[in-house]
Structures are given as C-alpha cells and as structure tokens.
Amino acid sequence: MRTILISGASRGIGRAIAERALRDGHRLSLGVRNPDGLIGTALDPAVAGSDRIQLVPYDAEDPAAATAWVQQALERFGGIDSLIHSAGLLLPTPLLFTDAQSHEPEQLMRVNLMGPWWLTRAAWSSLIAHGDARIQVLVSMSGKRSKGRWAGYASSKFALMGLCQTIRNEGWDHGIRITAICPGWVNTDMVSGINAVPPEQMTQPEDLAAWSSRLLELPRSAVPFEFALSCLPEV
C-alpha cells in the first residue's frame, strides 16, 4: 500500500487514476480545485473512508497551495511515498498570439511546469525519507514533439519533460523513480470538440489508469523513465 498525492483528480485522467488507485488499496490525498465536486462519488471520504482518502483544495498556480497540501497530507497519513501529477492546462496558444492571449504563455508555464515543480519540491523530503518513492507525471506526447501550431502548450510540456529528467537525476540515489507518461489524444473533457480523432478511437482514461497502477507495482530496478503511448502513429 502506498500513500499517494494526486493532483487534478476531480476529472478526466486524474480521476480515473485515483479511482483505480483506491481500488488497488492505496491511501490517497487528492488535490482539487473544488473538493465539493467529489462529494457523493467513489472518491468521497464519507464513502471510501477518511482513513483512505483526503480531499484538499489545491490550485496548481499557487505555490503556497502545494506547501499547504503536503502539510495536510503529512498530518493525516504521517508520510508520502508517491506523487502523481495529472493537473494540466490545455490552451491553443499560437506562436503569434494576440494581445488578448498575451497572458496565456505564462499561465501555461505556471500550471503545466511550475505546478509539478512546486509540489515535488514541497514533498521532496518525505519522498527521500521513504527510500522507495514513485513519481508519475502526465507530460503528453506534446512534450516529445510539436505538431500543429500550439506553441504555448508544447513549450510548457517540453519544459516539463526537462524537469522530469532532472527529478530523475536528483532522486535516483535516494530510491525515487519517476515516469514521464506521454499519451497522445485521450478521451477527456479537455479535448472535447476536437475532431482530429473520434472519441472512441482515442486512448481511454481507464486504460491510462491501468498503466499507472502497473507502474506503481514495479520494483525500482524496472521502472521506465518514459512511457509513451498514442492512438495514432507518431514520429
């Protein structure tokens, strides 16, 4: 059994991962913008048990929120041995963004890069203390290649991949293993209305959750740094 912090667990991939981790028997601290949105669901502490699940208000753009969340998790569970970063922002910010979009590049960096950075930094001492910790980061295939014209999103994800590589270097001798999970199109609300691939042909959140579950089970001698999957041929 692991004690896992999962960001972005109120919907999409993060929610599927959290629900699977709960079924696998792990203890979860979930950082979400609106904890009330999970009331009455399988991820409600009143349903699953407060000894199994904690809901904490969390804004990925606020470094203080990361520190507060980690402190609450430590007070509840006594330690943290895993992080799963699934909170993210998708904006089609082009290279030649308009004046009305001028805030978007920085916002994408704050959520997609600095959010995981702040949270990892806040939890680092607890991860080291465990000696066999795991980190999973939903990077996206957009952190490996740029297709199309979404300059802001791709730039934030390329930067996130660089952060993942450095986390690997910093944590290796402490038993920390990180996996950068890089899916292509996933059938979530985030990509609703995008017609590149029919929803039924996209990777499904539950399938990603199954892979996340398997990665947590692997010994540290066999944890892959990068896990790429896509519903389309990629180059």
C-alpha positions as CSV (number, residue, x, y, z in Angstrom):
1,M,0.0,0.0,0.0
2,R,1.3,3.4,-1.0
3,T,0.3,6.9,0.2
4,I,-0.2,8.9,-3.0
5,L,-0.8,12.6,-3.7
6,I,-2.7,13.0,-6.9
7,S,-3.3,16.4,-8.5
8,G,-6.2,17.0,-10.9
9,A,-8.2,14.1,-9.6
10,S,-11.6,15.7,-10.0
11,R,-12.0,14.7,-13.7
12,G,-10.5,13.0,-16.7
13,I,-7.3,11.1,-16.4
14,G,-6.6,12.1,-12.8
15,R,-9.9,10.9,-11.6
16,A,-9.6,7.6,-13.4
17,I,-6.1,7.1,-11.9
18,A,-7.4,8.0,-8.4
19,E,-10.4,5.6,-8.7
20,R,-8.0,2.8,-9.8
21,A,-5.5,3.5,-7.0
22,L,-8.3,3.4,-4.5
23,R,-9.4,0.0,-5.8
24,D,-5.8,-1.2,-5.6
25,G,-5.8,-0.4,-1.8
26,H,-3.7,2.7,-1.7
27,R,-4.3,5.7,0.6
28,L,-4.9,8.9,-1.4
29,S,-4.6,12.6,-0.8
30,L,-6.3,14.4,-3.7
31,G,-5.6,18.0,-4.5
32,V,-8.5,19.5,-6.4
33,R,-9.8,23.0,-7.1
34,N,-13.3,22.1,-5.7
35,P,-13.4,19.2,-3.2
36,D,-17.2,19.5,-3.0
37,G,-17.3,18.3,-6.6
38,L,-16.3,14.8,-5.4
39,I,-18.9,14.6,-2.6
40,G,-21.1,11.5,-3.2
41,T,-18.7,9.9,-5.6
42,A,-16.4,6.9,-5.0
43,L,-13.7,9.4,-4.1
44,D,-15.7,11.0,-1.2
45,P,-14.1,10.3,2.2
46,A,-17.5,9.7,3.5
47,V,-18.0,6.9,1.0
48,A,-14.5,5.4,0.9
49,G,-13.4,6.2,4.5
50,S,-11.4,9.1,5.8
51,D,-8.6,6.7,6.5
52,R,-8.3,6.0,2.8
53,I,-9.0,9.4,1.1
54,Q,-8.3,13.0,1.9
55,L,-9.6,15.9,-0.2
56,V,-7.6,19.2,-0.2
57,P,-8.3,22.4,-2.0
58,Y,-5.4,22.9,-4.5
59,D,-4.6,25.5,-7.1
60,A,-1.7,24.5,-9.3
61,E,-0.8,28.1,-9.9
62,D,-0.3,28.9,-6.2
63,P,3.0,27.7,-4.7
64,A,1.6,28.2,-1.2
65,A,-1.2,25.7,-2.0
66,A,1.4,23.0,-2.7
67,T,3.1,23.5,0.6
68,A,-0.3,23.6,2.5
69,W,-1.4,20.4,0.7
70,V,1.7,18.4,1.6
71,Q,1.5,19.6,5.2
72,Q,-2.1,18.4,5.5
73,A,-1.3,15.0,3.9
74,L,1.6,14.5,6.4
75,E,-0.7,15.4,9.3
76,R,-3.3,12.9,8.1
77,F,-1.1,10.0,6.9
78,G,2.3,10.5,8.5
79,G,4.2,10.3,5.3
80,I,4.1,10.5,1.5
81,D,5.7,8.0,-0.8
82,S,4.2,8.8,-4.2
83,L,3.2,11.7,-6.4
84,I,1.0,11.6,-9.5
85,H,0.9,14.9,-11.3
86,S,-2.1,15.0,-13.6
87,A,-3.3,18.6,-13.3
88,G,-2.8,20.4,-16.5
89,L,-4.0,23.3,-18.7
90,L,-4.6,23.0,-22.5
91,L,-4.8,26.2,-24.5
92,P,-4.3,26.5,-28.3
93,T,-1.9,29.5,-27.9
94,P,-0.1,30.0,-31.2
95,L,3.4,31.4,-31.9
96,L,1.9,34.7,-32.9
97,F,-0.6,35.1,-30.1
98,T,-2.9,38.1,-30.0
99,D,-2.8,40.8,-27.3
100,A,-5.8,39.2,-25.7
101,Q,-3.8,35.9,-25.4
102,S,-0.7,37.6,-24.0
103,H,-1.2,36.1,-20.5
104,E,-1.6,32.5,-21.9
105,P,2.1,31.5,-22.3
106,E,2.9,32.4,-18.6
107,Q,-0.3,30.7,-17.4
108,L,0.6,27.5,-19.3
109,M,4.0,27.5,-17.7
110,R,2.7,28.2,-14.2
111,V,0.2,25.3,-14.4
112,N,2.0,22.7,-16.5
113,L,5.6,23.3,-15.4
114,M,5.6,25.2,-12.1
115,G,2.7,23.3,-10.6
116,P,4.5,19.9,-10.6
117,W,7.8,21.7,-9.7
118,W,6.3,23.4,-6.6
119,L,4.5,20.2,-5.4
120,T,7.5,18.0,-5.9
121,R,9.7,20.5,-4.0
122,A,7.2,20.6,-1.1
123,A,7.1,16.8,-0.9
124,W,10.7,16.0,-1.6
125,S,11.9,15.4,2.0
126,S,9.1,13.0,2.6
127,L,9.8,11.1,-0.6
128,I,13.5,10.8,0.3
129,A,12.7,9.6,3.8
130,H,10.6,6.7,2.4
131,G,13.6,5.4,0.3
132,D,11.5,3.8,-2.4
133,A,9.3,6.6,-3.7
134,R,7.5,6.9,-7.0
135,I,6.6,10.0,-9.1
136,Q,4.4,9.9,-12.2
137,V,3.9,13.0,-14.4
138,L,1.4,13.3,-17.2
139,V,3.6,15.0,-19.7
140,S,1.8,14.3,-23.0
141,M,3.3,13.5,-26.4
142,S,3.5,17.3,-26.8
143,G,6.5,17.1,-24.5
144,K,8.3,14.9,-27.1
145,R,7.3,16.6,-30.4
146,S,5.5,19.6,-31.6
147,K,2.7,19.0,-34.2
148,G,0.5,21.8,-35.3
149,R,0.7,25.4,-34.0
150,W,0.1,25.1,-30.3
151,A,3.3,26.8,-29.3
152,G,2.4,27.6,-25.7
153,Y,1.2,24.1,-24.8
154,A,4.1,22.3,-26.5
155,S,6.7,24.7,-24.9
156,S,5.3,24.1,-21.4
157,K,5.3,20.3,-21.9
158,F,8.9,20.3,-23.3
159,A,9.9,22.2,-20.2
160,L,8.1,19.7,-18.0
161,M,10.0,16.9,-19.7
162,G,13.2,18.6,-18.8
163,L,12.1,18.9,-15.2
164,C,11.3,15.2,-15.1
165,Q,14.8,14.4,-16.3
166,T,16.3,16.5,-13.6
167,I,14.0,15.0,-10.9
168,R,15.3,11.6,-12.1
169,N,18.9,12.7,-11.6
170,E,18.3,14.3,-8.2
171,G,16.2,11.4,-6.8
172,W,18.0,8.4,-8.2
173,D,20.4,7.7,-5.3
174,H,17.5,8.2,-2.9
175,G,15.4,5.4,-4.4
176,I,13.0,7.8,-6.1
177,R,11.8,6.7,-9.5
178,I,9.9,8.9,-11.9
179,T,8.0,8.1,-15.0
180,A,7.0,10.7,-17.6
181,I,3.8,9.4,-19.1
182,C,3.3,10.7,-22.6
183,P,-0.1,9.9,-24.1
184,G,-1.4,11.4,-27.4
185,W,-5.2,12.1,-27.7
186,V,-7.1,10.9,-24.6
187,N,-10.9,10.9,-24.4
188,T,-11.5,13.6,-21.8
189,D,-13.5,16.8,-21.5
190,M,-10.2,18.7,-22.1
191,V,-10.2,17.7,-25.8
192,S,-14.0,17.6,-26.3
193,G,-14.9,19.3,-29.6
194,I,-11.5,18.4,-31.2
195,N,-12.2,16.5,-34.3
196,A,-8.8,15.1,-35.1
197,V,-9.8,11.6,-33.7
198,P,-13.2,10.2,-32.8
199,P,-13.5,9.8,-29.0
200,E,-14.0,6.1,-29.2
201,Q,-10.6,5.8,-31.1
202,M,-8.7,7.9,-28.5
203,T,-6.8,6.4,-25.6
204,Q,-9.3,6.0,-22.7
205,P,-8.6,7.4,-19.2
206,E,-9.3,4.0,-17.7
207,D,-6.5,2.4,-19.8
208,L,-4.1,5.1,-18.7
209,A,-5.1,4.4,-15.1
210,A,-4.4,0.7,-15.6
211,W,-0.9,1.5,-16.8
212,S,-0.4,3.9,-13.8
213,S,-1.4,1.1,-11.5
214,R,1.1,-1.3,-13.0
215,L,3.9,1.3,-12.9
216,L,3.4,1.6,-9.1
217,E,3.8,-2.1,-8.7
218,L,7.1,-2.4,-10.5
219,P,10.4,-2.6,-8.5
220,R,12.6,0.4,-8.8
221,S,15.0,-1.7,-10.9
222,A,12.4,-1.9,-13.6
223,V,10.5,1.5,-13.6
224,P,10.7,3.1,-17.0
225,F,11.6,6.8,-17.1
226,E,9.4,7.5,-20.1
227,F,6.2,5.8,-21.1
228,A,4.8,6.9,-24.4
229,L,1.5,5.7,-25.9
230,S,-0.7,7.0,-28.6
231,C,-3.8,6.2,-30.6
232,L,-2.0,7.5,-33.7
233,P,1.3,6.6,-35.4
234,E,3.8,9.1,-34.0
235,V,7.2,10.2,-35.4
